[in-house]
């Protein structure tokens, strides 16, 4: 096992909340574990397939949702 070095980081709130949610779900044991796992994955990606990190970002489009009109119910149409 390698020697650990204490550091301090500042996270955006959505990332912080995501990490805490994963700790609650017991995916990670603590924030340090989550950050180490993420950085280990980043290092592996940069070494083995850097295009996944540096390549073009493709944003997935979500299909449009149909808004229900006020006073209508799809289960009981008039």
N, C-alpha and C positions, 0 to 999 in steps of 0.2 A: 504494500500500500504506500502511496506517495504521501509526503508531508503536506498538510493543509496549511493554507495561508489565509488569515482573516482579511476580508475586504468589505467595503461598503458600496452598495449600488443604489441608484435611484431608478425606480420603475414607473412606467405609465400605469395609471390606476386600473385599466382593463387587464393588463398583464398581471398585476398584483392580485386582482380578484380571481383571475384564472388559476394562478398558482395556489391560492388559498382554497379554491374549490377542489383542485386536484388533491390537496393535502387532506381535506375533509373526506373525499372519496377514497382515501388511502392509496392513491396512485404513487405519491411521493411521501416520504416520512417528514420532511420539513422543507423550508424554502431553499436551503443550501443544496439539498438533494435535487430539487427541481431545476435550479439554475445550473448545477453541474451536469445534469442529464441533457439539458438544452444545449449547453456549450459543447459537450462531448459530441452530440449529434451534428452540430454545426461544423465542428472540426472534421468529423468523419465525412460529411457531405463535401466540404471544400477539398478534401484530399482525394476522394473517390469519384465525385461527380460534380465539379464546380458549376456546371451549367444549371444545375437545380437551384443554385443560389444566385449566380450572376446573370442567368438567362432572363428571357422575357417573362414578365409577370402576366398571367392570364387570369382575369377576373371572371369567375363563373356567374352567369346571369341567372337570377332566380325567376321562375315563371311568374307571370302576373297573376295576382290573386283577384278573384271576383268579389267585389264588395256587395254585401247584401243590402238591399233597399230597406229603408225603415218600414216596418209594418208587414214585412213578408217573411215567410218561413219556408225554406226549401222542402222541409219534411211534410208540410201541410199547405200546399199551394191553394190559392183561392180560385 
